Amino acid sequence: MILDVSKYFLHLMLYYNCKCFENVLFGMGNPLLDICAVVDKDFLDKYGLKPNDQILAEEKHKELFEELVKKFKVEYHAGGSTQNSVKVAQWMIQLPYKAATFFGCIGTDKFGEILKRKTEEAHVDAHYYEQSEEPTGTCAACITSDNRSLIANLAAANCYKKEKHLDVEKNWKLVEKAKVYYIAGFFLTVSPESIMKVATQASANNKIFSLNLSAPFISQFYKDQLMEVMPYVDILFGNETEAASFAREQGFEIEDIEEIARKTQALKKANPKRQRVVVFTQGKNDTIMATGFLSQLVYDRPLTECIRGGHYAASVIVKRSGCTFPEKPEFI
């Protein structure tokens, strides 16, 4: 399981804020319904799946999701990179409920209804753009022994429309209400114009906008979109592979992760009131930070405390099936 410290970092930025209230954290991204089940080898072979792999669904996987539900005992979870991030943040915050808001696109179908219910159970205030052209995005987790084969069908998640959802007055008011914003780089492939609207709003109002590099291909094939939003990024997340890809595309000509973080931090910034924070994870090795404090928001507590909270949450979730957690955290 690949751990993304941003999922666990976000709650600390809010945890130390004495005025934590509803809709203080805003996330926007690709919502998926995770469908988890223990399957047999015949099922993997039928759909050409490897025991431990992560792929996007192809035409040959069209019937896989329904068959998974009909043939095996399944568990449903609200998923997707950004939705998982705000879901974990909400868990760590606990109260108030709906401290985290989420926008994304789903279908008007059975899986969409299940996803809405699961997100509500996680106490996240999800406001989905619902359309009927594409089905709700899903991610099948086919478990065999200690292995897990993941097959994602983005479907409706790719259909988010800024003018039909983000621009709607009641939705935009929720954006304006937030104090911290988090978006995964994956959403640059869907609606970069939506990201820019949120990012510029955050910068103009001196609020915190954070972005995750998400995957090496984002820096490679969506470089223009990424660099358009970069001046507005107050906190940038990534792992060592994503950092290396970003550095190559930027022509840094360096491989040292700490140096990459420092060069990334020094890139052009639209809001000079906030120094950019760069957080690069390295698996079991030390997390690299290019700065040490988040003043104003967390009362000058060191960024290392945020990372400590991230490591705690990661240590809990990595031992469980999917992005799930116990009723309450035991973080002190």
C-alpha positions as CSV (number, residue, x, y, z in Angstrom):
1,M,0.0,0.0,0.0
2,I,1.4,3.4,-1.1
3,L,1.2,5.9,1.8
4,D,0.4,9.5,1.0
5,V,1.3,11.7,4.0
6,S,-0.9,14.5,2.7
7,K,-3.9,12.5,3.7
8,Y,-2.7,12.7,7.3
9,F,-1.0,16.0,7.2
10,L,-4.1,18.0,6.6
11,H,-5.8,17.3,9.9
12,L,-2.9,18.8,11.8
13,M,-3.3,22.1,10.0
14,L,-6.8,22.2,11.4
15,Y,-6.3,20.3,14.6
16,Y,-4.4,23.2,16.2
17,N,-6.8,25.8,14.9
18,C,-9.0,26.8,17.9
19,K,-11.8,27.9,15.5
20,C,-12.3,24.6,13.6
21,F,-15.8,24.8,12.2
22,E,-17.9,23.2,9.4
23,N,-16.5,23.4,5.9
24,V,-13.1,24.7,7.1
25,L,-11.3,22.2,4.8
26,F,-12.1,22.0,1.1
27,G,-11.2,19.2,-1.3
28,M,-12.0,18.7,-5.0
29,G,-11.1,15.7,-7.1
30,N,-12.1,12.3,-8.6
31,P,-14.5,10.4,-6.4
32,L,-14.5,6.7,-6.7
33,L,-16.5,4.0,-4.9
34,D,-14.0,1.4,-3.7
35,I,-15.3,-2.2,-4.0
36,C,-13.2,-4.6,-2.0
37,A,-13.5,-8.4,-2.0
38,V,-11.5,-11.6,-1.5
39,V,-11.5,-13.3,-4.9
40,D,-10.1,-16.5,-6.4
41,K,-7.5,-17.1,-9.0
42,D,-10.1,-17.9,-11.6
43,F,-11.5,-14.4,-11.3
44,L,-8.1,-12.8,-11.8
45,D,-7.4,-15.0,-14.8
46,K,-10.8,-14.3,-16.4
47,Y,-10.0,-10.6,-16.5
48,G,-6.3,-10.9,-17.1
49,L,-5.3,-9.4,-13.7
50,K,-2.0,-9.8,-11.8
51,P,-2.1,-10.6,-8.1
52,N,-0.4,-7.3,-7.1
53,D,-1.0,-4.6,-9.6
54,Q,-2.7,-1.2,-10.2
55,I,-4.3,-0.6,-13.6
56,L,-7.0,1.5,-15.3
57,A,-10.0,-0.5,-16.5
58,E,-10.2,-1.4,-20.2
59,E,-13.1,-2.6,-22.4
60,K,-12.4,-6.2,-21.2
61,H,-13.1,-5.2,-17.6
62,K,-16.5,-3.7,-18.4
63,E,-18.4,-6.5,-16.6
64,L,-15.9,-7.0,-13.8
65,F,-17.4,-4.6,-11.3
66,E,-21.0,-6.0,-11.4
67,E,-19.7,-9.6,-11.4
68,L,-17.5,-8.8,-8.3
69,V,-20.6,-7.6,-6.5
70,K,-22.7,-10.6,-7.5
71,K,-20.1,-13.3,-7.0
72,F,-18.3,-12.3,-3.8
73,K,-18.9,-10.7,-0.5
74,V,-17.9,-7.0,-1.0
75,E,-17.2,-4.0,1.2
76,Y,-17.8,-0.5,-0.1
77,H,-15.8,2.5,0.9
78,A,-15.7,6.1,-0.3
79,G,-12.5,6.4,-2.3
80,G,-10.4,8.4,-4.7
81,S,-7.2,10.3,-3.8
82,T,-8.6,13.6,-2.6
83,Q,-11.7,12.2,-1.1
84,N,-9.6,9.8,1.0
85,S,-7.5,12.7,2.1
86,V,-10.4,14.8,3.4
87,K,-12.0,11.7,4.8
88,V,-8.9,10.9,6.9
89,A,-8.7,14.6,7.9
90,Q,-12.3,14.5,9.1
91,W,-11.6,11.3,11.1
92,M,-8.6,12.9,12.9
93,I,-10.6,16.1,13.6
94,Q,-13.7,14.1,14.8
95,L,-15.8,17.2,15.7
96,P,-17.4,19.1,14.3
97,Y,-18.8,16.8,11.6
98,K,-18.6,18.2,8.1
99,A,-15.4,20.1,8.9
100,A,-14.3,18.7,5.5
101,T,-16.1,19.6,2.2
102,F,-15.7,17.6,-1.1
103,F,-16.6,18.4,-4.7
104,G,-16.5,15.8,-7.5
105,C,-18.6,14.2,-10.2
106,I,-20.6,10.9,-9.9
107,G,-23.3,9.2,-11.9
108,T,-27.0,8.9,-11.2
109,D,-26.8,5.2,-10.5
110,K,-26.7,2.5,-7.8
111,F,-23.0,3.0,-7.1
112,G,-23.5,6.7,-6.9
113,E,-26.1,6.3,-4.2
114,I,-23.8,3.9,-2.2
115,L,-20.9,6.4,-2.5
116,K,-23.1,9.2,-1.2
117,R,-24.1,7.1,1.8
118,K,-20.5,6.1,2.6
119,T,-19.3,9.6,2.4
120,E,-22.1,10.7,4.7
121,E,-21.1,8.0,7.2
122,A,-17.6,9.4,7.2
123,H,-19.1,12.8,8.2
124,V,-17.7,14.5,5.1
125,D,-19.9,17.2,3.5
126,A,-19.8,16.0,-0.1
127,H,-21.6,18.0,-2.8
128,Y,-21.4,16.0,-6.0
129,Y,-22.1,17.1,-9.5
130,E,-24.4,14.3,-10.7
131,Q,-24.8,13.5,-14.4
132,S,-26.3,10.6,-16.3
133,E,-23.9,10.2,-19.3
134,E,-21.3,8.2,-17.4
135,P,-21.5,5.8,-14.4
136,T,-20.0,6.5,-11.0
137,G,-16.3,5.9,-10.9
138,T,-15.3,2.7,-9.2
139,C,-12.1,1.0,-8.0
140,A,-12.2,-2.7,-7.6
141,A,-9.8,-4.1,-5.0
142,C,-9.5,-7.9,-5.7
143,I,-7.7,-9.5,-2.8
144,T,-5.9,-12.9,-3.0
145,S,-3.9,-14.0,0.0
146,D,-1.6,-11.0,0.8
147,N,-1.9,-9.5,-2.6
148,R,-4.3,-6.9,-3.9
149,S,-5.1,-6.1,-7.6
150,L,-6.6,-2.7,-8.1
151,I,-8.7,-1.8,-11.2
152,A,-9.9,1.8,-11.5
153,N,-12.7,2.9,-13.8
154,L,-12.8,6.7,-13.6
155,A,-15.9,7.1,-15.7
156,A,-18.0,10.0,-14.2
157,A,-15.0,11.3,-12.2
158,N,-13.7,12.6,-15.6
159,C,-16.9,14.6,-16.2
160,Y,-16.7,17.4,-13.7
161,K,-18.0,20.7,-15.2
162,K,-16.9,24.0,-13.6
163,E,-19.8,26.0,-15.1
164,K,-22.4,23.5,-13.9
165,H,-21.1,23.0,-10.4
166,L,-18.2,25.1,-9.0
167,D,-19.7,28.3,-10.5
168,V,-23.1,27.7,-8.9
169,E,-23.5,30.3,-6.1
170,K,-24.4,27.9,-3.3
171,N,-21.4,25.7,-4.1
172,W,-19.0,28.6,-4.5
173,K,-20.0,29.9,-1.0
174,L,-18.7,26.7,0.4
175,V,-15.4,27.3,-1.3
176,E,-15.2,30.8,0.1
177,K,-16.0,29.5,3.6
178,A,-13.0,27.2,3.7
179,K,-9.6,28.1,5.2
180,V,-7.5,25.3,3.8
181,Y,-7.7,23.8,0.3
182,Y,-6.4,20.5,-0.9
183,I,-6.4,19.1,-4.5
184,A,-4.6,16.1,-6.0
185,G,-2.7,16.6,-9.2
186,F,-4.9,13.9,-10.8
187,F,-7.6,16.5,-11.1
188,L,-5.4,18.5,-13.5
189,T,-6.4,15.9,-16.1
190,V,-10.1,16.7,-15.5
191,S,-10.7,20.4,-14.8
192,P,-7.6,22.6,-14.5
193,E,-9.9,25.6,-14.8
194,S,-11.7,24.6,-11.6
195,I,-8.3,24.3,-9.8
196,M,-7.2,27.7,-11.0
197,K,-10.5,29.3,-9.8
198,V,-10.0,27.8,-6.3
199,A,-6.3,28.5,-6.2
200,T,-6.6,32.2,-7.1
201,Q,-9.4,32.7,-4.6
202,A,-7.3,31.1,-1.9
203,S,-4.3,33.3,-2.7
204,A,-6.3,36.5,-3.0
205,N,-7.7,35.9,0.5
206,N,-4.5,34.7,2.1
207,K,-5.7,31.2,2.7
208,I,-3.7,28.0,2.4
209,F,-3.9,26.2,-1.0
210,S,-2.2,22.8,-1.2
211,L,-1.5,20.4,-4.1
212,N,-0.2,16.9,-4.5
213,L,2.0,15.9,-7.4
214,S,0.0,12.6,-7.4
215,A,2.1,10.7,-10.0
216,P,5.1,11.1,-12.2
217,F,3.0,11.4,-15.4
218,I,1.4,14.6,-14.1
219,S,4.7,16.5,-14.2
220,Q,5.4,15.0,-17.6
221,F,2.2,15.2,-19.6
222,Y,0.4,18.0,-17.7
223,K,3.4,20.2,-17.1
224,D,1.7,23.4,-18.5
225,Q,-1.4,23.0,-16.3
226,L,0.8,22.2,-13.2
227,M,3.0,25.2,-13.7
228,E,0.1,27.5,-14.2
229,V,-1.2,26.7,-10.7
230,M,2.2,26.4,-9.1
231,P,2.5,30.1,-8.1
232,Y,-0.6,29.7,-6.0
233,V,0.6,26.5,-4.2
234,D,1.4,27.1,-0.5
235,I,2.0,23.5,0.3
236,L,3.2,21.0,-2.2
237,F,3.2,17.2,-1.5
238,G,4.9,14.4,-3.3
239,N,6.9,11.2,-2.9
240,E,10.5,10.7,-4.0
241,T,9.6,9.4,-7.5
242,E,7.2,12.2,-8.2
243,A,9.8,14.7,-7.0
244,A,12.4,13.2,-9.3
245,S,10.0,13.5,-12.3
246,F,9.2,17.1,-11.4
247,A,12.9,18.0,-11.2
248,R,13.6,16.5,-14.6
249,E,10.8,18.3,-16.3
250,Q,11.9,21.6,-14.6
251,G,15.5,21.1,-15.8
252,F,16.8,21.2,-12.2
253,E,19.6,18.7,-13.2
254,I,19.9,17.5,-9.6
255,E,18.8,14.2,-7.9
256,D,19.2,15.0,-4.2
257,I,15.6,15.2,-2.8
258,E,16.5,17.9,-0.3
259,E,17.9,20.1,-3.1
260,I,14.9,19.4,-5.3
261,A,12.6,20.5,-2.4
262,R,14.6,23.7,-1.9
263,K,14.5,24.6,-5.6
264,T,10.8,23.8,-5.7
265,Q,10.2,26.0,-2.7
266,A,12.0,28.9,-4.5
267,L,9.8,28.8,-7.6
268,K,7.7,31.9,-8.3
269,K,5.0,32.6,-5.7
270,A,1.8,34.7,-6.2
271,N,1.3,35.4,-2.5
272,P,4.5,36.5,-0.9
273,K,2.9,36.5,2.5
274,R,3.1,32.8,2.6
275,Q,6.4,30.9,2.1
276,R,5.8,27.8,0.1
277,V,6.1,24.5,2.1
278,V,7.4,21.5,0.3
279,V,6.8,18.0,1.8
280,F,8.4,15.0,0.0
281,T,8.0,11.5,1.5
282,Q,10.5,8.7,0.9
283,G,8.7,5.6,2.0
284,K,10.3,4.3,5.2
285,N,13.0,6.9,5.1
286,D,12.8,10.5,6.5
287,T,10.2,12.9,5.1
288,I,11.9,15.9,3.6
289,M,10.7,19.4,4.4
290,A,11.9,22.6,2.9
291,T,10.6,24.8,5.7
292,G,9.8,24.3,9.4
293,F,6.7,26.2,10.6
294,L,3.2,27.0,9.6
295,S,2.7,30.3,11.4
296,Q,-0.8,31.9,12.1
297,L,-2.7,28.7,11.3
298,V,-1.0,26.4,13.8
299,Y,0.3,28.9,16.4
300,D,3.9,28.5,15.4
301,R,3.9,24.8,16.0
302,P,6.7,23.1,14.0
303,L,5.8,21.4,10.8
304,T,7.5,18.2,12.2
305,E,4.4,17.9,14.5
306,C,2.2,17.8,11.4
307,I,4.4,15.1,10.0
308,R,4.2,13.1,13.3
309,G,0.5,13.1,13.0
310,G,0.7,12.0,9.4
311,H,3.0,9.1,10.4
312,Y,0.6,8.1,13.1
313,A,-2.4,8.0,10.9
314,A,-0.5,6.1,8.2
315,S,0.6,3.5,10.7
316,V,-3.0,2.9,11.6
317,I,-4.5,2.8,8.1
318,V,-1.7,0.6,6.5
319,K,-2.8,-2.3,8.7
320,R,-6.4,-2.1,7.6
321,S,-8.4,-3.0,4.4
322,G,-8.7,0.0,2.2
323,C,-8.7,3.6,3.5
324,T,-10.5,2.7,6.8
325,F,-9.9,3.5,10.4
326,P,-11.2,2.8,13.9
327,E,-13.9,5.0,15.4
328,K,-11.5,7.4,17.0
329,P,-7.8,8.2,16.7
330,E,-5.4,7.9,19.6
331,F,-3.1,10.7,18.5
332,I,-1.7,12.9,21.3
